[in-house]
């Protein structure tokens, strides 16, 4: 019996997180209960506390560990689990975790020290956290079901068609996408941008307003939150995937785009250099700098052979993240 705690908020309009996606996959082999779906963060915390008490005789507690307010879910849940001799495994999710451990070094060391396992989705967090606290870190990448992502070899034609998929939040810098379209339009290109994702902090409205202010609203479409199957279907008509974030770990949306053979241009932050190899599976550029995005997209438009190389390289890389590959790592550490 496994209790898995995380932010299970998709029914409130948020993007599904790993407690929902990974939790469902682990049901292949284990009896697992996933929580919590309370939208209010305080209620969610108290619900988690109650669940740890209820499942204190479980075999294992899995905890999605984030870097902002939700970090304290992991601290409180894990220390309560210790009082019941309930083993827990941390799954590090937050892109801001390097900053969090600097701000809360005492509690960070406590939760890391006493965890049965600490799972990192990339070498980026494993390397950083290892410098902060020396212990063994398991690297298990974020997974996808590869069969759900039809591959299409892509290049940039006469029209530059760009896709952006993420929750609208200031740390993901969605307004940078508008500036990229602005730069391409000023250079005389035919360009269309589709922005997909729910609004987390009001950034969607700000980005829509910014696009109107720039006079670009007819070139940029906003869908709000779509189901995975809906945006995968829409992605068929787009060739370039941009990731504009200022902070990142290993975003699943980029993994999904690579699986479909999209040409990825991303900011070079956090775990991104561990996710794709620059100039082989996509391009990594300076954050907060629309001109570097524009220059590199124009370069790829002029070099069809290179664009196709990136498209194929991205798909090959994504094959390593298929659930059929990743699951044995999960099954192994849990069964241990």
C-alpha positions as CSV (number, residue, x, y, z in Angstrom):
1,X,0.0,0.0,0.0
2,X,1.4,3.4,-1.1
3,X,0.1,6.9,-0.2
4,X,1.1,9.5,-2.8
5,X,0.8,13.2,-1.9
6,X,0.9,16.1,-4.3
7,X,-1.2,18.8,-5.9
8,X,-4.0,16.9,-7.5
9,X,-5.8,20.0,-9.0
10,X,-6.7,19.2,-12.6
11,X,-10.4,19.2,-11.7
12,X,-10.1,22.9,-10.8
13,X,-8.7,23.7,-14.2
14,X,-5.0,23.3,-13.6
15,X,-2.6,21.2,-15.6
16,X,-2.4,17.6,-14.3
17,X,0.8,17.0,-12.2
18,X,2.7,13.8,-11.6
19,X,0.6,12.8,-8.6
20,X,-2.2,12.2,-11.2
21,X,-0.1,11.0,-14.2
22,X,2.6,8.9,-12.4
23,X,0.2,7.8,-9.7
24,X,-2.1,6.3,-12.4
25,X,0.8,4.5,-14.0
26,X,2.0,3.0,-10.8
27,X,-1.3,1.3,-10.4
28,X,0.0,-1.3,-12.8
29,X,1.8,-2.9,-10.0
30,X,0.9,-1.3,-6.7
31,X,-2.1,-0.5,-4.6
32,X,-1.8,3.3,-4.4
33,X,-3.9,6.2,-3.1
34,X,-3.3,9.7,-4.5
35,X,-4.2,13.0,-2.9
36,X,-4.9,16.0,-2.4
37,X,-7.5,17.7,-4.5
38,X,-8.4,20.6,-2.2
39,X,-7.9,23.9,-4.0
40,X,-7.3,25.9,-0.9
41,X,-3.7,25.3,0.1
42,X,-4.4,25.4,3.9
43,X,-7.1,22.8,3.5
44,X,-4.8,20.7,1.3
45,X,-2.2,20.7,4.0
46,X,-4.6,19.6,6.7
47,X,-6.0,17.0,4.4
48,X,-2.4,15.6,3.9
49,X,-1.8,15.6,7.6
50,X,-5.0,13.6,8.1
51,X,-4.0,11.2,5.3
52,X,-0.6,10.5,6.8
53,X,-2.2,9.6,10.1
54,X,-4.8,7.5,8.4
55,X,-2.2,5.6,6.3
56,X,0.5,5.5,9.0
57,X,0.8,1.7,8.5
58,X,1.2,2.0,4.7
59,X,4.4,0.5,3.1
60,X,5.6,3.8,1.6
61,X,4.7,7.5,1.3
62,X,5.6,9.3,-1.9
63,X,5.8,13.1,-1.7
64,X,5.9,15.5,-4.7
65,X,8.3,18.2,-3.4
66,X,8.0,21.7,-4.8
67,X,9.9,24.8,-4.1
68,X,7.4,27.5,-3.1
69,X,4.6,27.3,-0.5
70,X,4.0,23.6,-1.3
71,X,7.5,22.9,0.0
72,X,6.1,22.8,3.5
73,X,3.7,20.0,2.5
74,X,6.8,17.9,2.1
75,X,8.3,19.0,5.4
76,X,5.3,18.5,7.5
77,X,4.1,15.3,5.9
78,X,7.6,13.7,6.0
79,X,8.2,14.5,9.6
80,X,4.8,13.2,10.6
81,X,5.6,10.1,8.7
82,X,8.8,9.7,10.6
83,X,6.9,9.7,13.9
84,X,5.0,6.6,12.7
85,X,8.1,5.0,11.2
86,X,6.5,5.3,7.8
87,X,9.2,5.3,5.1
88,X,8.9,8.2,2.6
89,X,10.4,9.0,-0.8
90,X,10.8,12.5,-2.0
91,X,10.1,13.3,-5.7
92,X,11.8,16.7,-6.5
93,X,9.6,18.8,-8.8
94,X,10.2,22.5,-8.2
95,X,12.5,24.4,-10.5
96,X,13.1,26.8,-7.7
97,X,14.4,24.1,-5.3
98,X,18.0,25.3,-5.5
99,X,16.7,28.6,-4.2
100,X,14.5,26.9,-1.6
101,X,17.4,24.9,0.0
102,X,19.3,28.2,0.3
103,X,16.4,29.8,2.1
104,X,15.5,26.9,4.3
105,X,18.7,24.9,4.7
106,X,17.8,23.3,8.1
107,X,14.4,21.8,7.0
108,X,15.8,20.9,3.6
109,X,18.5,18.8,5.1
110,X,16.1,17.2,7.5
111,X,13.7,16.0,4.8
112,X,16.6,14.9,2.5
113,X,18.5,13.1,5.2
114,X,15.6,10.9,6.4
115,X,14.1,10.0,3.1
116,X,14.3,6.4,1.9
117,X,15.0,7.7,-1.6
118,X,15.2,11.1,-3.3
119,X,14.1,11.0,-6.9
120,X,15.2,13.7,-9.4
121,X,13.7,14.0,-12.9
122,X,17.1,15.1,-14.3
123,X,20.8,15.3,-13.6
124,X,20.4,19.1,-13.0
125,X,18.6,18.7,-9.7
126,X,20.6,15.7,-8.7
127,X,23.9,17.5,-9.3
128,X,22.8,20.7,-7.4
129,X,21.1,18.9,-4.5
130,X,24.2,16.6,-4.2
131,X,26.3,19.7,-3.6
132,X,23.9,20.9,-1.0
133,X,23.4,17.6,0.8
134,X,25.6,14.6,0.1
135,X,23.5,11.5,-0.3
136,X,22.4,9.2,-3.1
137,X,19.9,10.7,-5.6
138,X,17.9,8.5,-8.0
139,X,17.5,10.0,-11.5
140,X,14.2,9.0,-13.1
141,X,13.0,11.3,-15.9
142,X,9.5,12.5,-16.4
143,X,7.7,10.1,-18.6
144,X,5.2,10.1,-21.4
145,X,3.3,7.4,-23.3
146,X,5.1,7.7,-26.6
147,X,2.3,6.1,-28.6
148,X,0.1,9.1,-27.8
149,X,2.5,11.5,-29.6
150,X,2.4,11.1,-33.4
151,X,5.8,11.9,-35.0
152,X,6.0,14.3,-37.9
153,X,9.3,15.4,-39.5
154,X,9.2,19.2,-39.4
155,X,10.9,22.2,-40.9
156,X,9.9,25.8,-41.2
157,X,8.0,26.7,-44.3
158,X,7.0,30.1,-45.7
159,X,4.8,30.7,-42.6
160,X,6.4,30.4,-39.2
161,X,4.0,28.5,-37.0
162,X,4.9,28.5,-33.3
163,X,3.3,26.7,-30.4
164,X,3.6,27.6,-26.7
165,X,2.2,25.2,-24.1
166,X,2.5,26.0,-20.3
167,X,0.5,27.3,-17.4
168,X,0.4,31.1,-17.6
169,X,2.6,32.3,-14.7
170,X,5.2,35.0,-14.5
171,X,8.1,32.6,-14.0
172,X,7.3,31.1,-17.4
173,X,7.5,34.6,-18.9
174,X,4.7,34.2,-21.5
175,X,5.0,37.8,-22.6
176,X,8.4,36.9,-24.1
177,X,6.4,34.9,-26.7
178,X,4.6,38.0,-27.8
179,X,8.0,39.8,-28.2
180,X,9.3,37.0,-30.3
181,X,6.3,37.3,-32.7
182,X,6.8,41.1,-32.7
183,X,10.5,40.6,-33.7
184,X,9.6,38.2,-36.5
185,X,6.8,40.4,-37.8
186,X,9.2,43.4,-37.9
187,X,11.6,41.4,-40.0
188,X,8.8,40.7,-42.5
189,X,7.9,37.1,-41.7
190,X,4.4,35.6,-41.8
191,X,4.0,34.2,-38.3
192,X,1.3,32.6,-36.2
193,X,1.5,31.8,-32.5
194,X,-0.8,29.5,-30.5
195,X,-0.6,29.8,-26.7
196,X,-2.1,26.9,-24.7
197,X,-2.5,26.7,-21.0
198,X,-4.5,27.7,-17.9
199,X,-4.0,31.0,-16.0
200,X,-2.3,30.6,-12.6
201,X,-1.6,34.2,-11.6
202,X,-3.3,36.5,-14.0
203,X,-0.5,36.3,-16.5
204,X,-2.8,35.1,-19.3
205,X,-4.9,38.3,-19.2
206,X,-1.7,40.4,-19.0
207,X,-0.2,38.6,-22.0
208,X,-3.5,39.0,-24.1
209,X,-3.5,42.7,-23.2
210,X,0.2,43.0,-24.2
211,X,-0.5,41.4,-27.5
212,X,-3.3,43.8,-28.2
213,X,-1.1,46.8,-27.2
214,X,1.6,45.5,-29.6
215,X,-1.0,45.2,-32.4
216,X,-0.4,41.5,-32.7
217,X,-3.7,40.0,-31.5
218,X,-4.6,38.8,-35.0
219,X,-1.3,36.8,-35.1
220,X,-1.6,35.2,-31.6
221,X,-4.3,32.9,-30.4
222,X,-5.1,31.9,-26.8
223,X,-7.0,28.7,-26.1
224,X,-6.9,28.6,-22.3
225,X,-6.5,25.1,-20.9
226,X,-7.0,22.2,-23.3
227,X,-7.0,18.5,-22.7
228,X,-3.8,16.7,-23.7
229,X,-5.4,15.1,-26.7
230,X,-6.8,18.4,-27.9
231,X,-3.6,20.3,-28.0
232,X,-1.7,17.3,-29.4
233,X,-4.2,17.4,-32.3
234,X,-3.7,21.1,-32.8
235,X,0.1,20.7,-32.7
236,X,-0.1,18.9,-36.1
237,X,-0.3,22.3,-37.7
238,X,2.7,23.8,-36.0
239,X,6.5,23.3,-36.5
240,X,8.3,25.4,-33.8
241,X,7.9,24.9,-30.0
242,X,9.1,27.8,-27.8
243,X,9.8,27.5,-24.1
244,X,10.2,31.0,-22.7
245,X,10.6,30.3,-19.0
246,X,13.0,32.1,-16.6
247,X,13.1,29.0,-14.2
248,X,12.7,25.4,-15.1
249,X,13.4,21.8,-14.3
250,X,12.4,19.3,-17.0
251,X,9.1,20.4,-18.3
252,X,6.8,17.7,-19.6
253,X,5.4,20.0,-22.3
254,X,8.9,20.2,-23.9
255,X,9.3,16.4,-23.7
256,X,5.9,16.1,-25.4
257,X,6.9,18.5,-28.2
258,X,10.1,16.7,-28.8
259,X,8.2,13.4,-29.0
260,X,6.1,14.9,-31.9
261,X,9.3,16.0,-33.7
262,X,8.7,19.7,-33.1
263,X,11.7,22.1,-33.5
264,X,12.3,23.2,-29.9
265,X,13.8,26.6,-29.1
266,X,14.1,27.2,-25.3
267,X,15.7,29.4,-22.8
268,X,18.9,27.9,-21.4
269,X,17.8,27.7,-17.8
270,X,17.7,25.1,-15.0
271,X,17.4,21.6,-16.3
272,X,17.0,22.4,-19.9
273,X,20.6,21.6,-20.9
274,X,20.1,18.2,-19.3
275,X,16.9,17.7,-21.2
276,X,18.0,18.4,-24.8
277,X,21.5,18.7,-26.3
278,X,22.0,22.1,-27.8
279,X,22.4,22.3,-31.6
280,X,21.6,18.6,-31.9
281,X,18.1,18.1,-30.5
282,X,17.0,21.7,-30.4
283,X,18.4,25.2,-29.5
284,X,19.0,26.8,-26.1
285,X,19.2,30.6,-26.0
286,X,19.5,33.4,-23.5
287,X,16.5,34.0,-21.2
288,X,14.5,37.2,-21.4
289,X,16.0,38.0,-24.8
290,X,13.6,37.9,-27.7
291,X,16.2,38.8,-30.2
292,X,18.1,35.5,-29.7
293,X,14.9,33.6,-30.3
294,X,14.2,35.6,-33.4
295,X,17.7,35.1,-34.8
296,X,17.7,31.4,-34.2
297,X,14.2,30.8,-35.6
298,X,15.2,32.8,-38.7
299,X,18.4,30.6,-39.0
300,X,16.3,27.4,-38.8
301,X,13.9,28.8,-41.4
302,X,16.8,29.4,-43.8
303,X,18.3,25.9,-43.1
304,X,15.7,23.2,-43.7
305,X,18.2,20.4,-43.4
306,X,19.2,21.5,-39.9
307,X,15.6,21.9,-38.8
308,X,14.8,18.4,-39.9
309,X,17.9,17.2,-38.1
310,X,16.6,18.7,-34.9
311,X,13.1,17.3,-35.5
312,X,14.5,13.7,-35.8
313,X,17.0,14.1,-33.0
314,X,14.2,15.3,-30.6
315,X,12.1,12.3,-31.3
316,X,15.0,9.9,-30.8
317,X,15.7,11.5,-27.4
318,X,12.0,11.4,-26.4
319,X,12.0,7.6,-26.9
320,X,14.1,7.4,-23.7
321,X,11.2,8.9,-21.7
322,X,8.5,6.4,-22.8
323,X,6.7,4.8,-19.8
324,X,7.7,1.4,-20.9
325,X,11.4,2.4,-20.4
326,X,11.0,4.5,-17.3
327,X,8.6,2.2,-15.4
328,X,11.3,-0.4,-14.5
329,X,13.2,2.3,-12.6
330,X,10.1,3.2,-10.6
331,X,9.2,-0.4,-9.9
332,X,12.7,-1.1,-8.8
333,X,13.1,1.6,-6.2
334,X,9.6,1.0,-4.8
335,X,9.9,-2.7,-4.6
336,X,13.2,-2.3,-2.9
